[in-house]
C-alpha cells in the first residue's frame, strides 16, 4: 500500500475479527439481570459441503411425499418426517461463475467471473445473529472442519472461522486461569488499544489512496466488531460458565484429525449440539470443506481430495468414489440430526427449535455447474416448518428426470430450469422463521411457502 502500513499497529485483521477468544458460555439464568431479557430460542445452523455431488446418483426423481431417497441419502430415511430435500435452487448472480461459490452461499452476492477480489454482502446468518444473538454470550459461532468461514458482516467482511476443536471447547466451556479482575483489566486495555488504532487510522486516511481507503474501511469494520465483542465479554464476565460432567468434557476434548474423519466430523457436530443445548449461541455456520482442497477420507478408502473427485471426466470409478464420499457426508449429517433429536428442551427435541440448512454452492463439479444445487432443510417444526416431502422446482417444467442421459441431466445442473427458484427465496424464508423482519433477501422473489405449515 502506498501510504499505509497496518503492520505498525501490531494487530492483524484476523486477530481483530477473532476478538475475545477466552470468554465462556452457559444457559440463560435469572441472575443475568444486566443482560437482555431471555427469549424463546429460535436456532439456525448452516452446513456447507464443497464441489457439489455426483448428481446422477444423488437426484431424487419424484416430487411430493412419496419420494424415495437415493443411495447416498439412505441414512436420512429415519429423519424423513423432519427434513425436506429441495431440487432446482440456484443463485442467479453466480451462475457460470464457479469461483467463490462457498463465499456467497449465504449472501447470493455478485462475484467476478475470473474469481478475482470482490466485496461481499452480509450473510443471512449474521442478520439472524442480530435478532437472536442478544440473549446469548456469542451472537454467532463460526466454525470450519476444513475450508473458509461462511459468515460475512454487514460491511461484507469475512468473519474468521475456528478450526481447532480444543479451542472451540475452550471458547465454550474452558476454565479461566485468570481472575475476573485480571480479565476485566485485559478487556479495558484492549479497548484502549482499539481507540489508539482508530485514531491512528483516521489520521492516515486523510492522505490515503482510494485503494488504501477501501482497506482501511475493512479494518475499521474489524475494529467495530471487536469493540462489540469486548463489550459483550465484559457484560458476561460475572456469569458462571457451563459445567460438564467429567466424562462429557473428556469426550468433547478428544484429539482427532481427518485421519479418523468419521469421529472427527462427529466431534464437531457434538460441539455444535452442546453450544446450542447450553444456549451459548443460536446461530452456527460450519464449512465442511474447501472448494479448492478438501482432504480425502482414508477410513473409507478415499485418498483423493473432493475437488479431485469432482473433476471425474465421466470416469465410472471416480464417480463411484464421489458417490461414496457423498454417502459418508450424509451419514455424518444424519448423526447430527440424531443428536439434535436426542436432546430434549421443554418436552420437545432440540431439533424442533433448530432450522438446519445443509448444502453446496455447486451442483456438478466437473463443469462447475452451479444450478440445481444439492439442498436439504431439516428441523424447525416449532418454527413453523412442515417436512416429509421432496420440493422440486425442476419437475413441473421438465416432466421427469433421465439420469441415464448424463449429458442431458447435467444441463439441468448448469442452467436453472426455473429462473425464480432461488436460494435467496429459501434464505428469506429462514430469516422470517427466526423473527428477522425481512420481506426480501438479496434477489429473492418470494418466501418458500412449500416449507411452511
JOGI-V181898 format. One record per helix or strand. SS is the DSSP state (a for helix, b for strand). FROM is the first residue (numbers start at 0). LEN is the number of residues. If there is no record, write none. Layout:
BEGIN
((SS | FROM | LEN) (SS | FROM | LEN))
END
This chain:
BEGIN
((a | 5 | 4) (a | 12 | 6) (b | 42 | 6) (b | 51 | 1) (a | 54 | 4) (b | 63 | 1) (a | 70 | 12) (b | 82 | 5) (b | 89 | 1) (a | 91 | 3) (a | 123 | 9) (b | 140 | 4) (b | 151 | 1) (b | 157 | 1) (b | 161 | 1) (a | 164 | 9) (a | 179 | 26) (a | 209 | 26) (a | 245 | 7) (a | 257 | 20) (b | 282 | 5) (b | 296 | 1) (a | 297 | 3) (b | 301 | 1) (a | 305 | 5) (a | 315 | 27) (b | 343 | 2) (b | 347 | 2) (a | 349 | 4) (b | 353 | 6) (b | 363 | 1) (a | 364 | 3) (b | 368 | 1) (b | 374 | 5) (a | 380 | 3) (b | 384 | 1) (b | 389 | 3) (a | 394 | 4) (a | 405 | 7) (b | 421 | 1) (a | 422 | 11) (a | 448 | 3) (b | 451 | 1))
END
